[in-house]
Structure formats: structure tokens, C-alpha cells
Amino acid sequence: MGNIVAIVGRPNVGKSTFFNRMVGGRHAIVDGVAGVTRDRIYGKSDWNGIEFSIIDTGGFVVNSDDVFEEEIRKQVHLAIDEADSIVFIVDVRTGITDMDMSVANILRRTSKPVHLVVNKVDNNDLRLEANEFYSLGLGDPWCVSAISGSGTGDLLDEVVKNFSNAEEEEAEEEEIPRIAVVGRPNVGKSSLINALVGEERNIVTSVAGTTRDAIDSRYQKFGFDFVIVDTAGLRRKTKVKEDLEFYSVLRSVRAIESSDVCLLLIDATRGIEGQDMNIFSLINRNKKGVVIVVNKWDLIEKSNKSVELFTSQIKERIAPFQDVPIIFSSALTKQRIHKVLETAMEVYNNRKQRIATSKLNEFLQEAIEIKTPPAYKGKFIKIKYVTQLPTHAPSFAFFCNLPQYIREPYKRYMENKLREKFNFSGVPIQLYFRPKS
């Protein structure tokens, strides 16, 4: 499972500023994903080699008619249920409010780590004023300034102290593939699950779910054996009006992070839309395998070029990562649903494959003979050898004399040649160019 940090607190204490600092303020931190619910509400972060997800809960009530205590309380309960660690932000300039007290009363009852963060502490006088927050009963307050970044490093040291390394954890888990069914609401996710397991439910054994709305089922039929996760739909910002939607979004995020392969369902009657692209980006950034399933294909008036045109439209939108299986299916008529499962397992195996260094270097020589790295600033680049890194998703290290002069077009060329030689269909791969004299 991924490490998830939830930021809670009343409005206007600096939650979003703190969030932006975490996902964009350091070189080692990956950019946030825009558009899962609103811009930069969800981000991937890294501190001291430990990756974690960070979620700003406050943004989910901006469209609500009621941004008062009850809404905040619901979000705190959500954070307790779903997050692995909670950052509770208060404002030193306004002091303790009734809403702060209400949140603190809930957080004191949880066994999960709670980090009390006093924001906007920009000088020593304000640091002294932060002492009043001891009365919340949540231990020592962490004095930070989200705008300047002061104090955030020490805080992150504490936040990640008990987090696990995702790659080590994945290696220790039982080798049963996990397939998450994701997509916008009403694209047919539950219908697809029911088509697969609904008639012979005795073949499916229940697995304890990580959440109430992301339902795990063990699928053992027709030679397949994997865990399939049905998630609530992800909606764009104008649709996320109440905290119930927030439950759906966060649980879908967790389902993606804990999966090996994601089945991204697209509604054939609507085509690929912006929110589909946001989910695809989320899958890609988490380095998960992906199969695009165009559902409700039975509702489309077809010509002999329908599949070709639809495929072309999808690949144009998902570029540059176009090596993705696309299956046209119907959960209602069960058209190609077993093809969906077969393809998902193929992508799972593609993601798990290990390629011998000797084979990789044979490939490298062939690729260089076809196209050598172009000289840059009068310097000639020589790639000496390549090896696959021991990571949970396929990553390759190319050792060369001047890695800083390898330009993006050549990186793209080398990735495409890798995909031609070895089957990485549906799997994001990463290439690193490192110095070797």
C-alpha cells in the first residue's frame, strides 16, 4: 500500500500553501497531478528516499454550500479512516478557534500519527505564541512557515519516520496480481465486475477490503487468479460538491497506488475526455500498468473504420505514452470481457519481466548502429552499456561518458526501440543516463 498523508484543518490556515510547498518546493519532489478534483489537490512527494502521496483535504469543500464545522469534521473522520499519517494545520496568527478545538477532539481519539503544525511562524515572537497550541493535547507543535519553507524539513523527517519503502514492501507482498477498475462515474465499472463474477459468485472469495467503497474480490476462474478492485468514480472539480465525493476520490487514488494494473474504462458514447486523461496521468505517474477499455461499444453506430478512428483519437490524446492496449468492450453484452482479463494479465507479466544484461547490451549495440547519439556542443557521446535496475516498475540505466548531453529526442528513440525489442505494452518505463568514464 502507498503511504498517504492527509492535510486537515479549517479554511484559511495555509493548507494549500503547505501542499504546494510539499509537491513543488524541492528538487526531489515530483510534480502534483492536476485535475483529479481540482488543480494540484493530489501530489506525489519524496523525502529521504521515501515516496508518499499528499492530499489537501480542504479543497473538497470549496463547492459546498456549507464550509462550517460539520464539513470539516467529516473530512477529519475521512483522514483518520484512509490516511496513514495526518498533518493538522493551525494558524499562529489567529490562535486557537472553536473549529480547531473540534478537530483536535476527534484527532486525540485516533491511534494514527497526528502531526500538529502551527503555520505562519515567521519570527521568534510568533514561535513563542505557538506554545498556546500545547493546550490542544496533540503533543509538541511543529512551527513552520509554508510560504518560506522554514521548519518543513524537520517536520518531514518525523512524518516519514515510520513509512515503508514502497519497493521493499511490494517485494514482500504475496505475488497475487492486483487489478484496479478505474474511471469516471457511470462508465460501467461495476457492470464489468458483475459481468465477470456476478453469475458464479461462489468462485470469488472475499478479501478484506482496504476501504468501504473500494471493494476487493479474489477472482479465481478460467485459469486466472488475481485480486480485482472496483472503485468509485473519479469526478472533475465541478462535480465534487460534497464530502461523499471526497471519499470516492481518495479511495480511488489508494486503489491505483496499491494495484499492479489499472483497467481505465472510457465511455464509448462520450469519447475520451479531460477527466479520463487526468486518471491516465495518475496511473502513469504511479508507474502502474494500464489497459484502456472502451465500454458501451454496443451502443455505437459502427462503420468499418470505427475502431481505427477511435483508437487514433485515444492515442493522440495519451501521447507520448502510446504503447497501451485498447479494447472495445461491452459489460452489458459481455463482449470481449475475457479479452480484457487476458490483456490485463499480459500487461502484469510485461511489468514484472526482468531482462538479462547481456540481452540488453545486444539490443543497445543494434540501436546505436541504427542511430548514434548526436554530438552536442562539439562533444561526441558514447553509451558504454545498459542494465535493468532492481525496481518494482521497469527502469533502465544507460552508462555513458556525457549523460548530460543526451537530448530528449534520443531518449524517446531509445525507449521506442526498447519497446520494439521487448514487450512492454501497457507499462510505463523509465530510462536513466548515468556517467561512466
Residue, then its C-alpha position, 0 to 999 in steps of 0.5 A: m500500500g502507498n503511504i498517504v498523508a492527509i492535510v486537515g484543518r479549517p479554511n484559511v490556515g495555509k493548507s494549500t500553501f503547505f501542499n504546494r510547498m510539499v509537491g513543488g518546493r524541492h528538487a526531489i519532489v515530483d510534480g502534483v497531478a492536476g485535475v483529479t478534483r481540482d488543480r494540484i489537490y493530489g501530489k506525489s512527494d519524496w523525502n529521504g528516499i521515501e515516496f508518499s502521496i499528499i492530499d489537501t483535504g480542504g479543497f473538497v469543500v470549496n463547492s459546498d454550500d456549507v464550509f462550517e464545522e460539520e464539513i470539516r469534521k467529516q473530512v477529519h473522520l475521512a483522514i483518520d479512516e484512509a490516511d496513514s499519517i495526518v498533518f493538522i494545520v493551525d494558524v499562529r496568527t489567529g490562535i486557537t478557534d472553536m473549529d480547531m478545538s473540534v478537530a483536535n477532539i476527534l484527532r486525540r481519539t485516533s491511534k494514527p500519527v497526528h502531526l500538529v503544525v502551527n503555520k505562519v511562524d515567521n519570527n521568534d515572537l510568533r514561535l513563542e505564541a505557538n506554545e498556546f497550541y500545547s493546550l490542544g493535547l496533540g503533543d509538541p507543535w511543529c512551527v513552520s512557515a509554508i510560504s518560506g519553507s522554514g521548519t518543513g524539513d524537520l517536520l518531514d523527517e518525523v512524518v516519514k519516520n515510520f513509512s515503508n519503502a514502497e519497493e521493499e514492501e511490494a517485494e514482500e507482498e504475496e505475488i497475487p496480481r492486483i487489478a484496479v477498475v478505474g474511471r469516471p462515474n457511470v462508465g460501467k465499472s461495476s457492470l464489468i465486475n458483475a459481468l465477470v463474477g456476478e453469475e458464479r459468485n461462489i468462485v470469488t472469495s472475499v478479501a478484506g477490503t482496504t476501504r468501504d467503497a473500494i471493494d476487493s474480490r479474489y477472482q479465481k476462474f478460467g485459469f486466472d487468479f488475481v485480486i480485482v478492485d472496483t472503485a468509485g468514480l473519479r469526478r472533475k472539480t465541478k462535480v465534487k460538491e460534497d464530502l461523499e465525493f471526497y471519499s470516492v476520490l481518495r479511495s480511488v487514488r489508494a486503489i491505483e497506488s496499491s494495484d499492479v494494473c489499472l483497467l481505465l474504462i472510457d465511455a464509448t458514447r462520450g469519447i475520451e475526455g479531460q477527466d479520463m486523461n487526468i486518471f491516465s496521468l495518475i496511473n502513469r505517474n504511479k508507474k502502474g500498468v494500464v489497459i484502456v477499455v472502451n465500454k458501451w461499444d454496443l451502443i455505437e453506430k459502427s462503420n468499418k473504420s470505427v475502431e481505427l478512428f477511435t483508437s487514433q483519437i485515444k492515442e493522440r490524446i495519451a501521447p507520448f505514452q502510446d504503447v497501451p492496449i485498447i479494447f472495445s468492450s461491452a459489460l452489458t453484452k459481455q463482449r470481449i470481457h475475457k479479452v480484457l482479463e487476458t490483456a490485463m494479465e499480459v500487461y502484469n507479466n510485461r511489468k514484472q519481466r526482468i531482462a538479462t544484461s547481456k540481452l540488453n547490451e545486444f539490443l543497445q549495440e543494434a540501436i546505436e548502429i541504427k542511430t548514434p547519439p548526436a554530438y552536442k556542443g562539439k562533444f561526441i557521446k558514447i553509451k558504454y552499456v545498459t542494465q535493468l535496475p532492481t525496481h518494482a516498475p521497469s527502469f533502465a540505466f544507460f552508462c555513458n561518458l556525457p549523460q548530460y548531453i543526451r537530448e530528449p529526442y534520443k531518449r524517446y528513440m531509445e525507449n521506442k526501440l526498447r519497446e520494439k525489442f521487448n514487450f512492454s505494452g501497457v507499462p510505463i518505463q523509465l530510462y536513466f543516463r548515468p556517467k561512466s568514464 
